């Protein structure tokens, strides 16, 4: 198989690209290396990708000619997006990087004679504040991120419905693991604790409930869409874990793994945060055979080990975790 991973030098995309390469697929990844967060972290991922035989292309999907990226490609995993719910990120960035970029990629994909599967990587944020139901639940996003991801997801599925594009969508739930973006909960918590600095916790967020999903399980789900393409087409799949945890309990678990309690400093509540997520995996299990296996403790131990080995010893990377 020949695979294109957009956002391939980012967190989840880099794991999928590397896994596909190790399983013998020809892999091309494209990433803009935009400085939304420290480019040095993506460069670290890119080194691993290149070492695994992945072709790394440095382009922005919203502005470059994308047709050449799809040459010879039969499977596309579209991760590239404007992430997060930061109040400092203007709506235009979400519009350009989530909707415009997706539209340009879809136009190129529908003209491709080789394409067999287009996987749009969506998010549980499309559901809104409380997420507990199946994929048929009414979307009620509460952030620019959730709104534009939902728009791009539905744009993708409209190409499937009206033009026959072989597409599906995956809604990911609170993914964590090695290489996670530096502003997220676990990277901030781990790095600040290792550096003996206070961790800023949004007011009330320790009571939030999450379906934390280890990145390796997400990669398994992506590969399952390739293995079950006819069953995938036109579908939306929740991708998460069977476990749910209070954020406060997850923070305590990181402290136990590190052998030192985090110093917590509470800051003002963040707008747009989800209060509760619980992945309904009924359809995902039935059609994809998806079986998440990683417990939160196992996943966090692997995550902590990566930070201790790859990031914490390199002081030049510490600035990426300042907030």
Residue pairs with C-beta under 8 A, 6 or more apart in sequence:
1 20
1 25
1 26
1 74
1 75
1 226
2 25
2 26
2 27
2 28
2 72
2 73
2 74
2 75
2 114
3 17
3 20
3 25
3 26
3 27
3 28
3 73
3 74
3 75
3 76
3 77
4 27
4 28
4 29
4 30
4 69
4 70
4 73
4 75
4 76
4 77
5 13
5 16
5 17
5 20
5 27
5 28
5 29
5 30
5 76
5 77
5 79
6 13
6 29
6 30
6 31
6 61
6 76
6 77
6 78
6 79
6 80
6 105
7 13
7 29
7 30
7 31
7 78
7 79
7 80
7 81
8 14
8 16
8 17
8 27
8 28
8 29
8 30
8 31
8 49
8 54
8 56
8 79
9 29
9 31
9 33
9 42
9 43
9 45
9 46
9 49
9 56
10 31
10 42
10 45
10 79
10 80
10 179
10 181
11 175
11 177
11 179
11 180
11 181
11 215
12 79
12 121
12 172
12 175
12 215
12 218
12 219
13 29
13 31
13 77
13 79
13 80
14 29
14 45
14 46
14 48
14 49
14 179
15 177
15 178
15 179
15 215
15 216
15 218
15 219
16 77
16 79
16 218
16 219
16 222
17 27
17 29
17 49
17 52
17 54
18 48
18 49
18 52
18 54
19 219
19 223
20 27
20 223
21 27
21 49
21 52
21 53
21 54
22 52
23 223
26 72
27 53
27 54
27 55
28 54
28 55
28 57
28 69
28 73
29 49
29 54
29 55
29 56
29 57
30 57
30 58
30 59
30 61
30 69
30 80
31 42
31 46
31 56
31 57
31 58
31 80
32 58
32 59
32 60
32 61
32 80
33 39
33 42
33 43
33 58
34 60
36 82
36 83
36 84
36 89
37 181
37 182
37 183
37 320
38 182
38 317
38 319
38 320
40 316
40 317
40 320
41 179
41 182
41 317
41 320
44 179
44 310
44 317
45 179
46 56
49 56
50 56
57 69
59 66
59 69
60 101
61 80
61 97
61 101
61 102
61 104
61 105
62 96
62 97
62 100
62 101
62 104
66 104
66 105
66 108
67 108
67 111
69 108
70 76
70 108
70 109
70 112
70 114
70 115
71 114
72 114
73 112
73 114
73 115
74 114
74 115
74 116
74 117
75 115
75 116
75 117
75 118
75 119
75 226
76 105
76 109
76 115
76 117
76 118
76 119
77 119
77 121
77 222
78 102
78 105
78 118
78 119
78 120
78 121
78 156
79 121
80 97
80 101
81 97
81 98
81 101
81 121
81 149
81 152
82 89
82 93
82 94
82 96
82 97
82 98
82 145
82 148
83 145
83 181
84 145
84 181
84 183
85 125
85 143
85 144
85 145
85 146
85 270
85 271
85 272
85 273
86 183
87 271
89 144
91 144
94 144
94 145
94 147
94 148
95 148
98 145
98 148
98 149
98 151
98 152
99 148
99 151
99 152
99 155
102 120
102 152
102 155
102 156
103 152
103 155
106 118
106 155
106 156
106 159
106 165
109 115
109 118
109 159
109 165
110 159
110 163
110 165
115 165
115 166
116 166
116 229
117 166
117 167
117 168
117 225
117 226
117 229
117 232
117 233
118 156
118 159
118 165
118 166
118 167
118 168
119 167
119 168
119 169
119 170
119 222
119 225
119 232
120 152
120 153
120 156
120 157
120 167
120 168
120 169
120 170
121 169
121 170
121 172
122 149
122 150
122 152
122 153
122 169
122 170
122 171
122 172
122 236
123 145
123 146
123 149
123 171
123 172
124 131
124 171
124 172
124 173
124 174
124 211
124 238
124 240
124 274
124 277
124 279
125 141
125 142
125 143
125 145
125 146
125 149
125 274
126 139
126 141
126 146
126 149
126 150
126 153
126 171
127 133
127 137
127 139
127 140
127 141
127 171
127 274
127 277
128 139
128 140
128 141
128 142
128 146
128 274
129 140
129 142
129 273
129 274
129 275
129 276
130 274
130 275
130 276
130 277
131 137
131 173
131 274
131 276
131 277
131 278
131 279
132 276
132 277
132 278
132 280
133 280
134 238
134 280
134 282
134 283
135 171
135 235
135 236
135 237
135 238
135 280
135 283
139 150
141 147
141 149
141 150
142 271
142 272
142 274
143 271
143 272
145 272
146 272
153 169
153 171
153 236
156 165
156 167
156 169
157 167
157 169
157 234
157 236
159 165
159 167
160 166
160 167
160 168
160 233
160 234
161 234
166 229
166 233
167 233
167 234
168 225
168 232
168 233
168 234
168 235
168 236
168 237
169 235
169 236
169 237
170 218
170 221
170 222
170 225
170 236
170 237
170 239
171 236
171 237
171 238
171 239
172 213
172 218
172 239
172 240
173 210
173 211
173 212
173 213
173 238
173 239
173 240
173 241
173 277
173 279
174 210
174 211
174 212
174 213
174 240
174 277
175 213
175 214
175 215
175 218
176 184
176 185
176 186
176 212
176 213
176 214
176 215
176 299
176 300
176 303
177 214
177 215
177 216
177 299
177 302
177 303
177 306
178 215
178 302
178 303
178 306
178 307
178 310
179 215
179 306
180 186
180 187
180 215
180 303
181 187
182 188
182 191
182 320
182 321
183 323
185 247
185 250
186 250
186 254
186 300
186 303
187 307
187 321
188 199
188 200
188 321
188 323
189 199
189 251
189 254
189 262
190 254
190 258
190 303
190 304
190 307
191 307
191 311
191 312
191 318
191 321
192 198
192 199
192 262
192 263
192 321
193 199
193 254
193 255
193 258
193 260
193 261
193 262
193 263
194 258
194 307
194 308
194 312
195 312
195 318
196 263
197 263
198 263
198 264
198 265
199 251
199 262
199 263
199 264
199 265
200 265
200 266
200 267
200 323
201 251
201 264
201 265
201 266
201 267
202 266
202 267
202 268
202 269
202 270
202 273
203 266
203 267
203 268
203 269
204 269
205 247
205 269
205 270
205 273
206 246
206 247
206 248
206 251
207 246
207 247
207 248
208 246
208 247
208 273
208 274
208 275
208 276
209 244
209 245
209 246
209 247
209 275
209 276
209 277
209 278
210 244
210 245
210 247
210 250
210 274
210 276
210 277
211 240
211 241
211 243
211 244
211 277
211 278
211 279
212 241
212 243
212 245
212 250
212 296
212 299
213 239
213 240
213 241
213 279
213 292
214 241
214 292
214 294
214 296
214 298
214 299
214 302
216 294
216 299
217 239
217 241
217 292
217 293
217 294
218 239
220 290
220 291
220 292
221 237
221 239
221 284
221 288
221 290
224 288
224 289
224 290
225 232
225 237
225 288
228 287
228 288
228 289
231 287
231 288
232 287
232 288
235 283
235 287
237 283
237 284
237 287
237 288
237 290
238 279
238 280
238 281
238 283
238 284
239 279
239 284
239 290
240 277
240 278
240 279
240 281
240 292
241 279
241 292
241 294
241 296
242 279
242 281
242 292
243 295
243 296
244 277
244 278
245 296
250 296
250 300
251 262
251 264
253 296
253 297
253 300
254 262
254 300
254 304
255 261
255 262
257 297
257 300
257 301
257 304
258 304
281 290
281 292
284 290
285 291
311 317
312 318
